[in-house]
Amino acid sequence: MSIHDLVAEKQPESFVFSPENEALIKKIIAKYPKGKQASAVMPLLDLAQRQNDNWIPMKAIEKIAELLGMARIRVLEVASFYTMYNLKPVGKYFLQLCGTTPCMLRGSDDIARCIKDKLGIVSGESTEDGKFSVLEVECLGACVNAPIVQVNDDFYEDLDYDSMELLIESLSNDTPLPQGSVKGRSGSQAETGPTSLTKMKSKSAALKSSIKSKKVSVVSTEKARS
């Protein structure tokens, strides 16, 4: 794969950070010791992407390299390594489907099949109207509620074919479903509901009851002696 395969064919002639982002960039760079400004490359790439309809043009790469005193190729290396950065335009709704082992074992193939059935696209493609793009990515870090799809900045967890279909319909109507677990789970909570905390609560109540009984017994004994 050449660099031409990674970046968009049509590129803007210029890129300038907004005044708000310019001010934010100064604060970001100031966090790092003198001579270590290159450490700010990732947050600056994120700013550029958010300002430019969720993708980073080459002029933004050049601007960031200039601001941080880096070679352009070094900035491009970072931008092309992480799937969180887009070097080509993506749809209004960018679907990142986790295909790593936990999600695969929990049915990520069904999610991919649903996306293909309903939108007619597979990883690396966008719909003709430009509203949806999909990319299969590595671990999104929410394995406890697998399988997972990240839509722009939001995570949708515990998905299956039917719930993914509902999510696509909601996005098509620009009324996204609430983010998080579609089953209402919190963190690594069991599908049947909380267990450990419930047991701990029962043990705590039993312990309190036992302590109270002992206190009553001690008081009664002392009264009897007096």
N, C-alpha and C positions, 0 to 999 in steps of 0.2 A: 504493500500500500504506500503510495507517494503522498506528499504533502497536499497535492491537488485533490486527493480523494478525501482528505480530512476537512478541508475548508470549503466554504461556499464559493460557487463560481462567480456569482454576482456580488460585488463588494461595494459598500459606500465609498465615496471619494474622500470623506473625512470623518473624524470622530472627536468630539469634545465632551468632556465630562460636564455635567450640569453644575451650576454654582453650589447647590446643596451637596453634591457628591465631592466637589473640590474641597469644601470645608471638611467633609468627613474623611477624605483621604489624608489631609494634614494630621488629623487626630490619630488615624490608624498608623501612619508612618512614625509618628512621635512615640508610639509604644515600644519601638525597637531601638537598641543601642546604635550609636553613630557607626556607619559603615555596614550595618546589617539590615538596611532598608529592603533588601530583596525578600526578606521574610514576610513582607506585606503583599506579596504577589497574589496569593489566593484570595484574600478579601477584596483586592482591587479588581480581580477578574470577575468576582461575583457582582460587584457594583456595576461594572461595564455591562454584564449580561442582563441585569435587571433593568438597566436604563435603555437597553437596545432590544426590547421585545423578546427577551429570553435567549439571545444568542450573541456571540462575541465576534465582531468583524476584525479583520486583520489590522485596520487602522487603530482599533482599541488596543490590540496587542502591542503595536508600535508605541502608542501613547504611554502605556503602562511601563514598557521597557525604558522609555525616556525618563519617566518620573522616578523609577527605582534604580536607574543606572545599570540596567541589565542588558545583555545581548538579546535581541528580539527572539532568537531561536530558543533561548532559555525560557522565556515567558511562554512561547508556543509549546514547548515541551510539557510544561505544567498543564496548560489548557487542554492539550490533546491526551494527557494521561488519565485524567479523572472524568468519569461519565457525567459528573455534575455540571460540567461546562459544555456548552453547545457551540460548535464552530460553524454550524449551518442553521438556518432558520428552522424552527420547530412549530408545531401547531399551538393553538391557543391553550389546549390541554395536552401537556406532555406526559404520557404514561410511561413510567419506568417500572417494569415488571421484574421482580426478583426471581431468579431462576436457580439460586444456590440450593444446596441439599435440603435444608429444613423446609423451604417453600416448595421444592420439587416433590418431597415426600408428602406434603399436605395438599398437593393439587395445583401447582402453578401451571401445569400443562393444560388444565381445564380453563384457566384464566386466559392463557394465550389463545386457546381455541375459541373462546367467547369473543375476544377482541377481533380475531380473524373473521368469525362468522358475522359479527355485527358491524364492523368497520371496514372489513376487507383489506386489512394491512397486517404485516408481520414486523418483527424487530427491524428497526432502521428505516421504516417507511412512514409516510404521512398520507392522510386522506386527501382526495383531490381538492376539497374545499379549504384545506389548510387548517381545519379545526382541531384535528387530532394527529399526534405523532406517538409512536411507541418504540421503546428500546428495552431489550432484555439486559439487565445489569446484574452485577454481583451483589453480595449481601447488603441489605439496607439496614441491618442492625435491629430488626424487630422480630426476631425469629420466634419469640414466644407466642406471637399471634399470626403465624404464617397460615396461608400465603398472603403476600403483601404487594400492593401496587402504590407507588408514589405518584400523585398527580400534582405537578408543579411543586409546591412546598408541602403538600398535605399527604399524610399516610392513610391508606384504607386497608384494614387488616381483617383477618378471618374470612377472606373472600372465598366464594365458590362460583360456579358458572352462573347460577341464577342471580346472586347478589352483584356480580360483575356486570351482568346485563342491566340491572337496575341502575347501577352507577353510571354506565355509559349513557343510558336514557336521560338521567338527570343532568349530565354534563352537556348532552346534545341540546337540552332545553335551557342551558345556562342557569340551572338551579341545583348546584352540587349537593349531594347528600352530606350529612354531618361527617366530619373526618373521624378517624379512629376505628375501633373494632365494630364491624357491622353486627356483631352479636352482643355488643355492650360490655365486653370483657375489659378489665382494667389490668394492665401489665401482664403478669404471667398467671393471672387468676384462672382456675379450672373452669371449663365450660359449664360445669354443674353449679358454679357459684363458689364463694369463698369457703375454704375448708380449714386451713391452718389457723387463721385468725379467729374463726369460730371456736375451734378447740381451745385456743389460748384464752379466749373470753370465758369459756366454761370453766377452765382450770382456775382462772383468776377469781371467778365468782365462788367456786368451791373453796378456794384458799381463804378468801375473805370471810366466808361463812364459818369455816373452821376456826379462824382466829377470833371471830366474834363469840363463838361458842365457848372457847377457852377462856376468854375474858370474863364472860358471864359466870363460868364455873369458878374462876378465881375469886371474883367478887362475892359470890354466894358462900364460898368457903370462909373468906375473911369475915363476913357478917356472922356466920355461924360461930366462929371462934370468939368474936367479940360478945 
